[in-house]
Amino acid sequence: PRVGASHGPVLMRAISTTFRNAIEETSSSEVALVFLTITHDDLDEPIRLVSEDDNGVSYNAGAIINYNLNGELFYGCPFSLALLTDDERPPRGQLTFVDPEREFGLAILSIVDSPRIKFELYKLSDYVEGTYDSSNARSPSGSPVPEYVADYLFLKNVSSDGMIIQAEVASY
């Protein structure tokens, strides 16, 4: 199961059994969408990214598919998010994403203190496939409910090699 490998035991315990079974079945067409929002007072606007399953994106006519959620556009961007700890210590994890345009990484690297990060897990089946707006984005078929939400997390120790951004994910 691709989501389990990337998102660790904290996420897998928290999602519904039905969804977990659907994404773990080898014959299932269900895909996990991980929506990531990075906010900070020094950013002009939040950074909104979405990755499909474990570090993937889909394409429409050669362009990466984006997603609309709650009136906001999330840019398709392959990333991996690993929550590493689930014990008495505060959760710690790792976020890694590719930023070929260097747009998001430069914005994050320019911040002196830690930006806030929130991630939400939704199902691809919540979205209309084959229909895209002018931003090459899929829209939900109704009002999707997240399978999991992790909020009040922060990015720390952000680094970049020019194209790949890595950061520690930590709680208060």
ABEGO torsion letter per residue (X at the ends): XAAAAAAEAAAAAABBAAAAAAAABAABABBBBBBBBBBBAABABBBBBBBBEBGBBBBBGGBBBBBBBGGBBBBBBBBBBBBABBBABBBBBBBBBBBAAGAAAAAAAABABBBBBBBBBBBAAABBBGBBBAAGBBBBABBBBBABBBBGBBBBGBBBAGABBBBBBBBX
